[in-house]
Amino acid sequence: EEIMEILDDSAVVYQIILTKIDKITNLDECKKQTAAKLVNHTASHPSIIGVSSEKNVGIQEVRAEIASFV
């Protein structure tokens, strides 16, 4: 959260990516709690991406987000 505050103060937009989502038992609840914390962070991107390299989930979504910034 400290890094998010620094990025907010610097007006640097950032994206939250949850890694190892195959290890999370309740992904929806984790995303909900993370989104609740982002409400106070003005520079955060509104969507949260979940990624699992083991199950090949979310990789394309991250690539698409990166491509949209380039």
PyMOL commands that set and color helices and strands:
alter all, ss='L'
color gray80, all
select helices_A, chain A and resi 2-9+21-23+27-38+59-69
alter helices_A, ss='H'
color red, helices_A
select strands_A, chain A and resi 14-18+44-50
alter strands_A, ss='S'
color yellow, strands_A
deselect
rebuild
show_as cartoon
